[in-house]
């Protein structure tokens, strides 16, 4: 079964993030809802439903949803994050582990062999190529 991280974009670029294993059913539930963050977006006007990423497990989807809610501006209620883990300590461990895995992946420069965070490698490649040519 596949799980989907989705976003509902409202007017004024307000966005709600969620995850589900049945996109059509979840969208219908949001439309029928009488209260909540999505209902507020729908009441303001036209909204767009966007599928953002697919996952193999519910845990991956829930953790990614929590990470996105934590790091991006959104209309989600912050209390929803605590459903991801049994307690704050466990959530902190999961969040830090995922953040490090996704945002702090390590890679090696093919020119000098130096190990560093992936997102810094491209900048390093250019300097390293220039220095190692001379």
N, CA, C and O atoms as a printed pandas DataFrame, in Angstrom:
     atom_number atom_name residue_name chain_id  residue_number  x_coord  y_coord  z_coord
0              1         N          UNK        A               1    0.839   -1.177    0.000
1              2        CA          UNK        A               1    0.000    0.000    0.000
2              3         C          UNK        A               1    0.886    1.243    0.000
3              4         O          UNK        A               1    1.856    1.312    0.754
4              5         N          UNK        A               2    0.566    2.200   -0.819
5              6        CA          UNK        A               2    1.330    3.429   -0.952
6              7         C          UNK        A               2    0.691    4.549   -0.123
7              8         O          UNK        A               2   -0.533    4.648   -0.038
8              9         N          UNK        A               3    1.526    5.380    0.478
9             10        CA          UNK        A               3    1.066    6.527    1.251
10            11         C          UNK        A               3    1.506    7.797    0.548
11            12         O          UNK        A               3    2.597    7.850   -0.021
12            13         N          UNK        A               4    0.668    8.817    0.583
13            14        CA          UNK        A               4    0.924   10.057   -0.136
14            15         C          UNK        A               4    0.947   11.245    0.815
15            16         O          UNK        A               4    0.051   11.412    1.643
16            17         N          UNK        A               5    1.983   12.067    0.684
17            18        CA          UNK        A               5    2.026   13.358    1.365
18            19         C          UNK        A               5    1.374   14.347    0.406
19            20         O          UNK        A               5    1.746   14.420   -0.765
20            21         N          UNK        A               6    0.406   15.106    0.900
21            22        CA          UNK        A               6   -0.301   16.041    0.026
22            23         C          UNK        A               6   -0.345   17.428    0.643
23            24         O          UNK        A               6   -0.113   17.610    1.838
24            25         N          UNK        A               7   -0.644   18.386   -0.195
25            26        CA          UNK        A               7   -0.834   19.760    0.253
26            27         C          UNK        A               7   -2.129   20.297   -0.331
27            28         O          UNK        A               7   -2.492   19.978   -1.464
28            29         N          UNK        A               8   -2.815   21.105    0.443
29            30        CA          UNK        A               8   -4.011   21.792   -0.047
30            31         C          UNK        A               8   -3.689   23.272   -0.014
31            32         O          UNK        A               8   -3.513   23.864    1.051
32            33         N          UNK        A               9   -3.615   23.855   -1.193
33            34        CA          UNK        A               9   -3.228   25.254   -1.341
34            35         C          UNK        A               9   -4.483   26.107   -1.468
35            36         O          UNK        A               9   -5.306   25.899   -2.360
36            37         N          UNK        A              10   -4.615   27.062   -0.567
37            38        CA          UNK        A              10   -5.757   27.971   -0.591
38            39         C          UNK        A              10   -5.350   29.332   -1.126
39            40         O          UNK        A              10   -4.230   29.538   -1.594
40            41         N          UNK        A              11   -6.294   30.247   -1.041
41            42        CA          UNK        A              11   -5.988   31.602   -1.477
42            43         C          UNK        A              11   -4.964   32.208   -0.535
43            44         O          UNK        A              11   -4.784   31.729    0.584
44            45         N          UNK        A              12   -4.302   33.245   -0.977
45            46        CA          UNK        A              12   -3.246   33.906   -0.206
46            47         C          UNK        A              12   -2.087   32.952    0.085
47            48         O          UNK        A              12   -1.335   33.158    1.038
48            49         N          UNK        A              13   -1.944   31.905   -0.741
49            50        CA          UNK        A              13   -0.854   30.920   -0.612
50            51         C          UNK        A              13   -0.793   30.237    0.747
51            52         O          UNK        A              13    0.278   29.808    1.178
52            53         N          UNK        A              14   -1.910   30.135    1.413
53            54        CA          UNK        A              14   -1.966   29.365    2.649
54            55         C          UNK        A              14   -2.005   27.896    2.264
55            56         O          UNK        A              14   -2.671   27.524    1.298
56            57         N          UNK        A              15   -1.288   27.051    3.020
57            58        CA          UNK        A              15   -1.220   25.640    2.663
58            59         C          UNK        A              15   -1.411   24.754    3.891
59            60         O          UNK        A              15   -0.990   25.081    5.001
60            61         N          UNK        A              16   -2.057   23.632    3.649
61            62        CA          UNK        A              16   -2.270   22.601    4.663
62            63         C          UNK        A              16   -1.583   21.339    4.168
63            64         O          UNK        A              16   -1.715   20.990    2.995
64            65         N          UNK        A              17   -0.845   20.641    5.046
65            66        CA          UNK        A              17   -0.177   19.399    4.688
66            67         C          UNK        A              17   -0.853   18.226    5.388
67            68         O          UNK        A              17   -1.306   18.338    6.527
68            69         N          UNK        A              18   -0.911   17.105    4.685
69            70        CA          UNK        A              18   -1.463   15.892    5.260
70            71         C          UNK        A              18   -0.895   14.672    4.561
71            72         O          UNK        A              18   -0.136   14.792    3.598
72            73         N          UNK        A              19   -1.269   13.486    5.055
73            74        CA          UNK        A              19   -0.838   12.244    4.411
74            75         C          UNK        A              19   -1.982   11.248    4.475
75            76         O          UNK        A              19   -2.771   11.237    5.420
76            77         N          UNK        A              20   -2.053   10.408    3.443
77            78        CA          UNK        A              20   -3.143    9.443    3.344
78            79         C          UNK        A              20   -2.739    8.284    2.447
79            80         O          UNK        A              20   -1.762    8.366    1.703
80            81         N          UNK        A              21   -3.505    7.206    2.530
81            82        CA          UNK        A              21   -3.288    6.093    1.606
82            83         C          UNK        A              21   -4.392    6.033    0.555
83            84         O          UNK        A              21   -4.384    5.156   -0.308
84            85         N          UNK        A              22   -5.350    6.972    0.628
85            86        CA          UNK        A              22   -6.432    7.050   -0.348
86            87         C          UNK        A              22   -6.748    8.521   -0.609
87            88         O          UNK        A              22   -7.532    9.138    0.111
88            89         N          UNK        A              23   -6.129    9.067   -1.642
89            90        CA          UNK        A              23   -6.196   10.499   -1.924
90            91         C          UNK        A              23   -7.623   10.968   -2.190
91            92         O          UNK        A              23   -8.061   11.966   -1.619
92            93         N          UNK        A              24   -8.349   10.261   -3.048
93            94        CA          UNK        A              24   -9.718   10.684   -3.399
94            95         C          UNK        A              24  -10.627   10.692   -2.177
95            96         O          UNK        A              24  -11.392   11.634   -1.971
96            97         N          UNK        A              25  -10.542    9.646   -1.373
97            98        CA          UNK        A              25  -11.376    9.549   -0.176
98            99         C          UNK        A              25  -11.043   10.677    0.808
99           100         O          UNK        A              25  -11.939   11.286    1.393
100          101         N          UNK        A              26   -9.742   10.947    0.983
101          102        CA          UNK        A              26   -9.332   11.987    1.933
102          103         C          UNK        A              26   -9.795   13.361    1.477
103          104         O          UNK        A              26  -10.227   14.169    2.299
104          105         N          UNK        A              27   -9.712   13.638    0.179
105          106        CA          UNK        A              27  -10.158   14.928   -0.344
106          107         C          UNK        A              27  -11.655   15.094   -0.089
107          108         O          UNK        A              27  -12.094   16.169    0.320
108          109         N          UNK        A              28  -12.446   14.038   -0.327
109          110        CA          UNK        A              28  -13.886   14.094   -0.069
110          111         C          UNK        A              28  -14.171   14.352    1.409
111          112         O          UNK        A              28  -15.086   15.102    1.751
112          113         N          UNK        A              29  -13.375   13.718    2.290
113          114        CA          UNK        A              29  -13.552   13.944    3.727
114          115         C          UNK        A              29  -13.287   15.406    4.084
115          116         O          UNK        A              29  -14.007   15.995    4.890
116          117         N          UNK        A              30  -12.249   15.985    3.478
117          118        CA          UNK        A              30  -11.963   17.402    3.736
118          119         C          UNK        A              30  -13.124   18.281    3.270
119          120         O          UNK        A              30  -13.510   19.219    3.968
120          121         N          UNK        A              31  -13.670   17.988    2.114
121          122        CA          UNK        A              31  -14.773   18.791    1.574
122          123         C          UNK        A              31  -16.009   18.694    2.463
123          124         O          UNK        A              31  -16.687   19.696    2.689
124          125         N          UNK        A              32  -16.307   17.500    2.968
125          126        CA          UNK        A              32  -17.484   17.289    3.812
126          127         C          UNK        A              32  -17.303   17.836    5.236
127          128         O          UNK        A              32  -18.287   18.061    5.941
128          129         N          UNK        A              33  -16.078   18.045    5.652
129          130        CA          UNK        A              33  -15.778   18.479    7.011
130          131         C          UNK        A              33  -16.476   19.799    7.341
131          132         O          UNK        A              33  -16.560   20.694    6.501
132          133         N          UNK        A              34  -16.962   19.905    8.546
133          134        CA          UNK        A              34  -17.655   21.122    8.984
134          135         C          UNK        A              34  -16.732   22.088    9.717
135          136         O          UNK        A              34  -17.072   23.260    9.877
136          137         N          UNK        A              35  -15.557   21.611   10.169
137          138        CA          UNK        A              35  -14.624   22.482   10.878
138          139         C          UNK        A              35  -13.188   22.018   10.624
139          140         O          UNK        A              35  -12.959   20.935   10.084
140          141         N          UNK        A              36  -12.237   22.850   11.018
141          142        CA          UNK        A              36  -10.826   22.510   10.867
142          143         C          UNK        A              36  -10.096   23.463    9.933
143          144         O          UNK        A              36  -10.696   24.353    9.330
144          145         N          UNK        A              37   -8.797   23.259    9.829
145          146        CA          UNK        A              37   -7.943   24.147    9.038
146          147         C          UNK        A              37   -8.306   24.112    7.552
147          148         O          UNK        A              37   -8.310   25.152    6.894
148          149         N          UNK        A              38   -8.610   22.927    7.020
149          150        CA          UNK        A              38   -8.957   22.823    5.596
150          151         C          UNK        A              38  -10.320   23.463    5.344
151          152         O          UNK        A              38  -10.517   24.125    4.324
152          153         N          UNK        A              39  -11.249   23.272    6.258
153          154        CA          UNK        A              39  -12.572   23.901    6.102
154          155         C          UNK        A              39  -12.418   25.414    6.018
155          156         O          UNK        A              39  -13.095   26.066    5.223
156          157         N          UNK        A              40  -11.526   25.975    6.838
157          158        CA          UNK        A              40  -11.270   27.416    6.798
158          159         C          UNK        A              40  -10.723   27.832    5.435
159          160         O          UNK        A              40  -11.124   28.862    4.894
160          161         N          UNK        A              41   -9.800   27.029    4.874
161          162        CA          UNK        A              41   -9.258   27.330    3.540
162          163         C          UNK        A              41  -10.357   27.269    2.483
163          164         O          UNK        A              41  -10.451   28.140    1.619
164          165         N          UNK        A              42  -11.182   26.234    2.564
165          166        CA          UNK        A              42  -12.260   26.070    1.581
166          167         C          UNK        A              42  -13.269   27.209    1.668
167          168         O          UNK        A              42  -13.789   27.654    0.645
168          169         N          UNK        A              43  -13.546   27.676    2.861
169          170        CA          UNK        A              43  -14.493   28.771    3.045
170          171         C          UNK        A              43  -13.977   30.086    2.470
171          172         O          UNK        A              43  -14.760   30.965    2.111
172          173         N          UNK        A              44  -12.654   30.212    2.387
173          174        CA          UNK        A              44  -12.058   31.433    1.837
174          175         C          UNK        A              44  -12.130   31.479    0.313
175          176         O          UNK        A              44  -12.025   32.557   -0.272
176          177         N          UNK        A              45  -12.305   30.332   -0.341
177          178        CA          UNK        A              45  -12.390   30.321   -1.797
178          179         C          UNK        A              45  -11.782   29.071   -2.403
179          180         O          UNK        A              45  -11.681   28.033   -1.749
180          181         N          UNK        A              46  -11.379   29.181   -3.661
181          182        CA          UNK        A              46  -10.857   28.067   -4.435
182          183         C          UNK        A              46   -9.587   27.485   -3.815
183          184         O          UNK        A              46   -8.690   28.222   -3.406
184          185         N          UNK        A              47   -9.522   26.152   -3.750
185          186        CA          UNK        A              47   -8.339   25.453   -3.223
186          187         C          UNK        A              47   -7.857   24.421   -4.245
187          188         O          UNK        A              47   -8.630   23.934   -5.070
188          189         N          UNK        A              48   -6.585   24.106   -4.173
189          190        CA          UNK        A              48   -5.987   23.106   -5.042
190          191         C          UNK        A              48   -5.402   21.986   -4.205
191          192         O          UNK        A              48   -4.723   22.242   -3.211
192          193         N          UNK        A              49   -5.658   20.748   -4.597
193          194        CA          UNK        A              49   -5.135   19.568   -3.929
194          195         C          UNK        A              49   -3.915   19.105   -4.701
195          196         O          UNK        A              49   -3.999   18.862   -5.904
196          197         N          UNK        A              50   -2.770   18.979   -4.019
197          198        CA          UNK        A              50   -1.522   18.614   -4.701
198          199         C          UNK        A              50   -0.918   17.379   -4.041
199          200         O          UNK        A              50   -0.739   17.349   -2.824
200          201         N          UNK        A              51   -0.607   16.370   -4.833
201          202        CA          UNK        A              51    0.126   15.220   -4.322
202          203         C          UNK        A              51    1.606   15.584   -4.373
203          204         O          UNK        A              51    2.134   15.896   -5.440
204          205         N          UNK        A              52    2.278   15.545   -3.218
205          206        CA          UNK        A              52    3.657   16.011   -3.139
206          207         C          UNK        A              52    4.696   14.894   -3.225
207          208         O          UNK        A              52    5.712   15.036   -3.905
208          209         N          UNK        A              53    4.435   13.779   -2.531
209          210        CA          UNK        A              53    5.427   12.698   -2.515
210          211         C          UNK        A              53    4.748   11.402   -2.094
211          212         O          UNK        A              53    3.795   11.420   -1.315
212          213         N          UNK        A              54    5.239   10.279   -2.607
213          214        CA          UNK        A              54    4.699    8.963   -2.240
214          215         C          UNK        A              54    5.706    8.191   -1.394
215          216         O          UNK        A              54    6.918    8.320   -1.566
216          217         N          UNK        A              55    5.172    7.385   -0.476
217          218        CA          UNK        A              55    6.002    6.605    0.442
218          219         C          UNK        A              55    5.496    5.179    0.495
219          220         O          UNK        A              55    4.329    4.913    0.211
220          221         N          UNK        A              56    6.382    4.261    0.863
221          222        CA          UNK        A              56    6.001    2.855    0.981
222          223         C          UNK        A              56    5.307    2.556    2.299
223          224         O          UNK        A              56    4.448    1.677    2.364
224          225         N          UNK        A              57    5.677    3.292    3.364
225          226        CA          UNK        A              57    5.102    3.007    4.676
226          227         C          UNK        A              57    4.427    4.234    5.270
227          228         O          UNK        A              57    4.740    5.373    4.924
228          229         N          UNK        A              58    3.493    3.966    6.173
229          230        CA          UNK        A              58    2.783    5.038    6.870
230          231         C          UNK        A              58    3.743    5.832    7.747
231          232         O          UNK        A              58    3.623    7.052    7.857
232          233         N          UNK        A              59    4.689    5.148    8.367
233          234        CA          UNK        A              59    5.636    5.813    9.258
234          235         C          UNK        A              59    6.459    6.855    8.501
235          236         O          UNK        A              59    6.664    7.964    8.996
236          237         N          UNK        A              60    6.934    6.503    7.300
237          238        CA          UNK        A              60    7.695    7.458    6.494
238          239         C          UNK        A              60    6.839    8.674    6.156
239          240         O          UNK        A              60    7.301    9.811    6.249
240          241         N          UNK        A              61    5.593    8.429    5.766
241          242        CA          UNK        A              61    4.691    9.519    5.396
242          243         C          UNK        A              61    4.412   10.418    6.594
243          244         O          UNK        A              61    4.447   11.642    6.471
244          245         N          UNK        A              62    4.135    9.825    7.746
245          246        CA          UNK        A              62    3.820   10.615    8.939
246          247         C          UNK        A              62    5.017   11.426    9.403
247          248         O          UNK        A              62    4.869   12.584    9.793
248          249         N          UNK        A              63    6.193   10.833    9.364
249          250        CA          UNK        A              63    7.386   11.544    9.796
250          251         C          UNK        A              63    7.717   12.687    8.844
251          252         O          UNK        A              63    8.100   13.772    9.282
252          253         N          UNK        A              64    7.573   12.449    7.557
253          254        CA          UNK        A              64    7.824   13.509    6.575
254          255         C          UNK        A              64    6.807   14.626    6.726
255          256         O          UNK        A              64    7.151   15.805    6.647
256          257         N          UNK        A              65    5.548   14.250    6.944
257          258        CA          UNK        A              65    4.513   15.262    7.177
258          259         C          UNK        A              65    4.883   16.123    8.380
259          260         O          UNK        A              65    4.788   17.349    8.321
260          261         N          UNK        A              66    5.301   15.491    9.461
261          262        CA          UNK        A              66    5.690   16.231   10.663
262          263         C          UNK        A              66    6.863   17.161   10.386
263          264         O          UNK        A              66    6.885   18.299   10.854
264          265         N          UNK        A              67    7.831   16.676    9.627
265          266        CA          UNK        A              67    8.997   17.483    9.277
266          267         C          UNK        A              67    8.584   18.697    8.447
267          268         O          UNK        A              67    9.055   19.807    8.692
268          269         N          UNK        A              68    7.720   18.491    7.483
269          270        CA          UNK        A              68    7.262   19.586    6.623
270          271         C          UNK        A              68    6.479   20.608    7.444
271          272         O          UNK        A              68    6.681   21.813    7.293
272          273         N          UNK        A              69    5.593   20.135    8.306
273          274        CA          UNK        A              69    4.795   21.040    9.140
274          275         C          UNK        A              69    5.715   21.843   10.060
275          276         O          UNK        A              69    5.487   23.027   10.310
276          277         N          UNK        A              70    6.744   21.184   10.549
277          278        CA          UNK        A              70    7.682   21.835   11.466
278          279         C          UNK        A              70    8.532   22.892   10.763
279          280         O          UNK        A              70    8.860   23.917   11.359
280          281         N          UNK        A              71    8.888   22.652    9.507
281          282        CA          UNK        A              71    9.858   23.524    8.836
282          283         C          UNK        A              71    9.259   24.498    7.826
283          284         O          UNK        A              71    9.936   25.438    7.410
284          285         N          UNK        A              72    8.007   24.296    7.424
285          286        CA          UNK        A              72    7.404   25.152    6.406
286          287         C          UNK        A              72    6.228   25.944    6.983
287          288         O          UNK        A              72    5.541   25.461    7.883
288          289         N          UNK        A              73    5.994   27.154    6.472
289          290        CA          UNK        A              73    4.820   27.895    6.931
290          291         C          UNK        A              73    3.553   27.174    6.453
291          292         O          UNK        A              73    3.440   26.822    5.278
292          293         N          UNK        A              74    2.614   26.960    7.358
293          294        CA          UNK        A              74    1.391   26.252    7.000
294          295         C          UNK        A              74    0.290   26.568    8.012
295          296         O          UNK        A              74    0.534   27.211    9.033
296          297         N          UNK        A              75   -0.915   26.110    7.715
297          298        CA          UNK        A              75   -2.053   26.351    8.605
298          299         C          UNK        A              75   -2.356   25.154    9.502
299          300         O          UNK        A              75   -3.342   25.172   10.238
300          301         N          UNK        A              76   -1.536   24.130    9.451
301          302        CA          UNK        A              76   -1.749   22.941   10.291
302          303         C          UNK        A              76   -1.686   23.321   11.760
303          304         O          UNK        A              76   -0.947   24.221   12.158
304          305         N          UNK        A              77   -2.465   22.627   12.542
305          306        CA          UNK        A              77   -2.419   22.793   13.988
306          307         C          UNK        A              77   -1.186   22.040   14.493
307          308         O          UNK        A              77   -1.004   20.866   14.169
308          309         N          UNK        A              78   -0.366   22.683   15.258
309          310        CA          UNK        A              78    0.902   22.087   15.709
310          311         C          UNK        A              78    0.688   20.846   16.562
311          312         O          UNK        A              78    1.567   19.985   16.598
312          313         N          UNK        A              79   -0.419   20.721   17.237
313          314        CA          UNK        A              79   -0.687   19.559   18.080
314          315         C          UNK        A              79   -0.715   18.258   17.299
315          316         O          UNK        A              79   -0.506   17.188   17.871
316          317         N          UNK        A              80   -0.971   18.335   15.992
317          318        CA          UNK        A              80   -1.027   17.134   15.157
318          319         C          UNK        A              80    0.318   16.428   15.100
319          320         O          UNK        A              80    0.378   15.222   14.861
320          321         N          UNK        A              81    1.400   17.174   15.320
321          322        CA          UNK        A              81    2.734   16.590   15.240
322          323         C          UNK        A              81    2.952   15.522   16.291
323          324         O          UNK        A              81    3.705   14.575   16.062
324          325         N          UNK        A              82    2.317   15.654   17.419
325          326        CA          UNK        A              82    2.578   14.723   18.508
326          327         C          UNK        A              82    2.007   13.335   18.238
327          328         O          UNK        A              82    2.374   12.386   18.930
328          329         N          UNK        A              83    1.121   13.186   17.256
329          330        CA          UNK        A              83    0.606   11.870   16.899
330          331         C          UNK        A              83    1.682   10.999   16.252
331          332         O          UNK        A              83    1.529    9.780   16.169
332          333         N          UNK        A              84    2.748   11.613   15.803
333          334        CA          UNK        A              84    3.801   10.881   15.103
334          335         C          UNK        A              84    4.520    9.932   16.046
335          336         O          UNK        A              84    4.915    8.839   15.641
336          337         N          UNK        A              85    4.690   10.324   17.266
337          338        CA          UNK        A              85    5.430    9.501   18.217
338          339         C          UNK        A              85    4.671    9.424   19.541
339          340         O          UNK        A              85    3.728   10.179   19.777
340          341         N          UNK        A              86    5.094    8.512   20.384
341          342        CA          UNK        A              86    4.417    8.315   21.659
342          343         C          UNK        A              86    4.643    9.471   22.620
343          344         O          UNK        A              86    3.743    9.816   23.386
344          345         N          UNK        A              87    5.806   10.067   22.600
345          346        CA          UNK        A              87    6.075   11.192   23.491
346          347         C          UNK        A              87    7.054   12.164   22.826
347          348         O          UNK        A              87    7.602   11.880   21.761
348          349         N          UNK        A              88    7.261   13.303   23.467
349          350        CA          UNK        A              88    8.126   14.342   22.894
350          351         C          UNK        A              88    9.559   13.849   22.672
351          352         O          UNK        A              88   10.187   14.177   21.665
352          353         N          UNK        A              89   10.054   13.082   23.597
353          354        CA          UNK        A              89   11.425   12.590   23.492
354          355         C          UNK        A              89   11.582   11.693   22.259
355          356         O          UNK        A              89   12.541   11.831   21.499
356          357         N          UNK        A              90   10.630   10.776   22.071
357          358        CA          UNK        A              90   10.675    9.879   20.918
358          359         C          UNK        A              90   10.533   10.678   19.623
359          360         O          UNK        A              90   11.244   10.422   18.651
360          361         N          UNK        A              91    9.612   11.649   19.612
361          362        CA          UNK        A              91    9.423   12.478   18.423
362          363         C          UNK        A              91   10.720   13.217   18.089
363          364         O          UNK        A              91   11.114   13.292   16.926
364          365         N          UNK        A              92   11.379   13.761   19.110
365          366        CA          UNK        A              92   12.628   14.486   18.893
366          367         C          UNK        A              92   13.685   13.605   18.251
367          368         O          UNK        A              92   14.388   14.036   17.338
368          369         N          UNK        A              93   13.798   12.374   18.726
369          370        CA          UNK        A              93   14.769   11.433   18.152
370          371         C          UNK        A              93   14.439   11.138   16.693
371          372         O          UNK        A              93   15.318   11.178   15.832
372          373         N          UNK        A              94   13.158   10.839   16.415
373          374        CA          UNK        A              94   12.744   10.546   15.043
374          375         C          UNK        A              94   12.985   11.737   14.132
375          376         O          UNK        A              94   13.510   11.589   13.028
376          377         N          UNK        A              95   12.597   12.929   14.602
377          378        CA          UNK        A              95   12.723   14.136   13.795
378          379         C          UNK        A              95   14.192   14.424   13.489
379          380         O          UNK        A              95   14.547   14.680   12.339
380          381         N          UNK        A              96   15.044   14.383   14.510
381          382        CA          UNK        A              96   16.464   14.667   14.292
382          383         C          UNK        A              96   17.102   13.625   13.384
383          384         O          UNK        A              96   17.923   13.958   12.529
384          385         N          UNK        A              97   16.723   12.357   13.571
385          386        CA          UNK        A              97   17.268   11.304   12.721
386          387         C          UNK        A              97   16.866   11.491   11.276
387          388         O          UNK        A              97   17.699   11.355   10.380
388          389         N          UNK        A              98   15.603   11.799   11.033
389          390        CA          UNK        A              98   15.131   11.996    9.671
390          391         C          UNK        A              98   15.761   13.241    9.061
391          392         O          UNK        A              98   16.189   13.229    7.906
392          393         N          UNK        A              99   15.815   14.314    9.842
393          394        CA          UNK        A              99   16.408   15.561    9.355
394          395         C          UNK        A              99   17.855   15.321    8.939
395          396         O          UNK        A              99   18.284   15.769    7.875
396          397         N          UNK        A             100   18.602   14.614    9.777
397          398        CA          UNK        A             100   19.999   14.341    9.442
398          399         C          UNK        A             100   20.103   13.452    8.212
399          400         O          UNK        A             100   20.970   13.658    7.363
400          401         N          UNK        A             101   19.216   12.462    8.116
401          402        CA          UNK        A             101   19.244   11.534    6.983
402          403         C          UNK        A             101   18.929   12.250    5.678
403          404         O          UNK        A             101   19.570   11.990    4.660
404          405         N          UNK        A             102   17.950   13.146    5.696
405          406        CA          UNK        A             102   17.503   13.817    4.477
406          407         C          UNK        A             102   18.342   15.046    4.153
407          408         O          UNK        A             102   18.786   15.219    3.018
408          409         N          UNK        A             103   18.559   15.900    5.152
409          410        CA          UNK        A             103   19.189   17.186    4.876
410          411         C          UNK        A             103   20.694   17.198    5.100
411          412         O          UNK        A             103   21.384   18.098    4.622
412          413         N          UNK        A             104   21.202   16.220    5.814
413          414        CA          UNK        A             104   22.632   16.217    6.101
414          415         C          UNK        A             104   23.324   14.963    5.577
415          416         O          UNK        A             104   24.262   14.465    6.199
416          417         N          UNK        A             105   22.863   14.448    4.428
417          418        CA          UNK        A             105   23.523   13.298    3.817
418          419         C          UNK        A             105   24.953   13.671    3.488
419          420         O          UNK        A             105   25.239   14.801    3.094
420          421         N          UNK        A             106   25.841   12.719    3.650
421          422        CA          UNK        A             106   27.260   12.980    3.373
422          423         C          UNK        A             106   27.644   12.419    2.012
423          424         O          UNK        A             106   27.104   11.407    1.564
424          425         N          UNK        A             107   28.571   13.086    1.372
425          426        CA          UNK        A             107   29.103   12.642    0.097
426          427         C          UNK        A             107   30.594   12.910    0.061
427          428         O          UNK        A             107   31.131   13.585    0.939
428          429         N          UNK        A             108   31.272   12.379   -0.963
429          430        CA          UNK        A             108   32.726   12.523   -1.081
430          431         C          UNK        A             108   33.070   13.252   -2.376
431          432         O          UNK        A             108   32.486   12.981   -3.425
432          433         N          UNK        A             109   33.993   14.152   -2.294
433          434        CA          UNK        A             109   34.477   14.867   -3.472
434          435         C          UNK        A             109   35.341   13.917   -4.303
435          436         O          UNK        A             109   36.266   13.310   -3.763
436          437         N          UNK        A             110   35.063   13.772   -5.605
437          438        CA          UNK        A             110   35.858   12.871   -6.433
438          439         C          UNK        A             110   37.265   13.402   -6.708
439          440         O          UNK        A             110   38.139   12.638   -7.116
440          441         N          UNK        A             111   37.493   14.689   -6.493
441          442        CA          UNK        A             111   38.794   15.287   -6.788
442          443         C          UNK        A             111   39.778   15.161   -5.624
443          444         O          UNK        A             111   40.948   14.836   -5.823
444          445         N          UNK        A             112   39.289   15.423   -4.404
445          446        CA          UNK        A             112   40.213   15.431   -3.263
446          447         C          UNK        A             112   39.859   14.391   -2.198
447          448         O          UNK        A             112   40.644   14.144   -1.283
448          449         N          UNK        A             113   38.655   13.770   -2.321
449          450        CA          UNK        A             113   38.254   12.740   -1.375
450          451         C          UNK        A             113   37.681   13.269   -0.069
451          452         O          UNK        A             113   37.370   12.489    0.831
452          453         N          UNK        A             114   37.539   14.574    0.044
453          454        CA          UNK        A             114   37.014   15.168    1.263
454          455         C          UNK        A             114   35.532   14.804    1.421
455          456         O          UNK        A             114   34.765   14.863    0.459
456          457         N          UNK        A             115   35.139   14.428    2.644
457          458        CA          UNK        A             115   33.743   14.068    2.914
458          459         C          UNK        A             115   33.031   15.275    3.509
459          460         O          UNK        A             115   33.547   15.941    4.407
460          461         N          UNK        A             116   31.825   15.545    2.987
461          462        CA          UNK        A             116   31.050   16.690    3.480
462          463         C          UNK        A             116   29.573   16.483    3.181
463          464         O          UNK        A             116   29.188   15.525    2.511
464          465         N          UNK        A             117   28.759   17.392    3.685
465          466        CA          UNK        A             117   27.314   17.336    3.472
466          467         C          UNK        A             117   27.020   17.535    1.983
467          468         O          UNK        A             117   27.573   18.433    1.348
468          469         N          UNK        A             118   26.136   16.679    1.429
469          470        CA          UNK        A             118   25.804   16.694    0.000
470          471         C          UNK        A             118   25.472   18.079   -0.535
471          472         O          UNK        A             118   25.937   18.466   -1.607
472          473         N          UNK        A             119   24.667   18.823    0.215
473          474        CA          UNK        A             119   24.208   20.113   -0.327
474          475         C          UNK        A             119   25.353   21.110   -0.517
475          476         O          UNK        A             119   25.189   22.109   -1.218
476          477         N          UNK        A             120   26.502   20.850    0.095
477          478        CA          UNK        A             120   27.662   21.725   -0.072
478          479         C          UNK        A             120   28.636   21.227   -1.141
479          480         O          UNK        A             120   29.573   21.935   -1.509
480          481         N          UNK        A             121   28.412   20.009   -1.636
481          482        CA          UNK        A             121   29.372   19.408   -2.568
482          483         C          UNK        A             121   29.502   20.170   -3.882
483          484         O          UNK        A             121   30.620   20.378   -4.353
484          485         N          UNK        A             122   28.395   20.592   -4.489
485          486        CA          UNK        A             122   28.488   21.279   -5.788
486          487         C          UNK        A             122   29.374   22.506   -5.715
487          488         O          UNK        A             122   30.201   22.735   -6.598
488          489         N          UNK        A             123   29.206   23.290   -4.673
489          490        CA          UNK        A             123   30.035   24.481   -4.498
490          491         C          UNK        A             123   31.501   24.078   -4.326
491          492         O          UNK        A             123   32.397   24.716   -4.878
492          493         N          UNK        A             124   31.731   23.021   -3.561
493          494        CA          UNK        A             124   33.089   22.533   -3.328
494          495         C          UNK        A             124   33.728   22.010   -4.612
495          496         O          UNK        A             124   34.910   22.251   -4.856
496          497         N          UNK        A             125   32.946   21.287   -5.447
497          498        CA          UNK        A             125   33.475   20.734   -6.706
498          499         C          UNK        A             125   34.141   21.820   -7.537
499          500         O          UNK        A             125   35.255   21.638   -8.029
500          501         N          UNK        A             126   33.466   22.932   -7.690
501          502        CA          UNK        A             126   33.980   23.999   -8.545
502          503         C          UNK        A             126   35.324   24.517   -8.035
503          504         O          UNK        A             126   36.266   24.682   -8.810
504          505         N          UNK        A             127   35.408   24.769   -6.743
505          506        CA          UNK        A             127   36.673   25.247   -6.160
506          507         C          UNK        A             127   37.744   24.175   -6.255
507          508         O          UNK        A             127   38.891   24.469   -6.592
508          509         N          UNK        A             128   37.379   22.941   -5.963
509          510        CA          UNK        A             128   38.331   21.835   -5.928
510          511         C          UNK        A             128   38.882   21.552   -7.341
511          512         O          UNK        A             128   40.079   21.312   -7.503
512          513         N          UNK        A             129   38.006   21.582   -8.355
513          514        CA          UNK        A             129   38.473   21.361   -9.738
514          515         C          UNK        A             129   39.506   22.413  -10.119
515          516         O          UNK        A             129   40.535   22.097  -10.717
516          517         N          UNK        A             130   39.227   23.664   -9.770
517          518        CA          UNK        A             130   40.113   24.769  -10.105
518          519         C          UNK        A             130   41.458   24.613   -9.398
519          520         O          UNK        A             130   42.506   24.782  -10.022
520          521         N          UNK        A             131   41.438   24.294   -8.109
521          522        CA          UNK        A             131   42.676   24.164   -7.326
522          523         C          UNK        A             131   43.481   22.963   -7.810
523          524         O          UNK        A             131   44.703   23.059   -7.929
524          525         N          UNK        A             132   42.827   21.828   -8.095
525          526        CA          UNK        A             132   43.555   20.620   -8.488
526          527         C          UNK        A             132   44.061   20.659   -9.927
527          528         O          UNK        A             132   44.908   19.847  -10.299
528          529         N          UNK        A             133   43.559   21.589  -10.746
529          530        CA          UNK        A             133   44.077   21.744  -12.107
530          531         C          UNK        A             133   45.476   22.335  -12.090
531          532         O          UNK        A             133   46.325   21.972  -12.903
532          533         N          UNK        A             134   45.710   23.254  -11.150
533          534        CA          UNK        A             134   47.001   23.988  -11.096
534          535         C          UNK        A             134   48.061   23.261  -10.351
535          536         O          UNK        A             134   49.181   23.757  -10.230
